[in-house]
């Protein structure tokens, strides 16, 4: 059974930093793209960033470019999201997701971790 | 950026067929994927590549894509189908994974 477990979400002040983690089990982690998707309270889904199998390619939502960094450690079956210069509108549940069939959609999701940016 | 438009809500009685649309400019040129999100839970993929179902998804869920509208059809709806449904495409021109705004399905 594929499992993705996120951690690291908490309350942080505007301008602060936070690192989210997602650990996978039940799949050949190093074979797949990994993605972060977020959902603001009461709002829809928004793709944030993703990273290629070997970490050689990354893509970002325009509004997080230069502030967020995605990385992965295949030995630990983990993907990370370093979030800097956080803003109020970054408040959301952040989901880790993967694409085992095709990188254009997401077939497994974690349960999410809540990031609240507020003073 | 590419925009996907969904109706905010759809309501149907139990046993009926629900149709949820997803509009986009020439969307038929793209592969459309659909997710179900029950309250308080993570999204679940229910249809990918317009009309393919992942393992474990009942055949009551089907999809179609034509011209400027993609449609998720759920037949014989029951209370367990009440959820938010999101369409999604990959915009290769901008390297962007785009979601629609979501549709809340209510089973009356």
Interface residues (C-beta under 8 A of the other chain):
Chain A: X35 X37 X44 X45 X46 X47 X50 X59 X61 X95 X101 X102 X103 X104 X105 X106 X107 X109 X110 X111 X112
Chain B: X31 X33 X35 X37 X41 X42 X43 X44 X45 X48 X49 X54 X86 X88 X89 X90 X95 X96 X97 X98 X99 X100 X101 X102
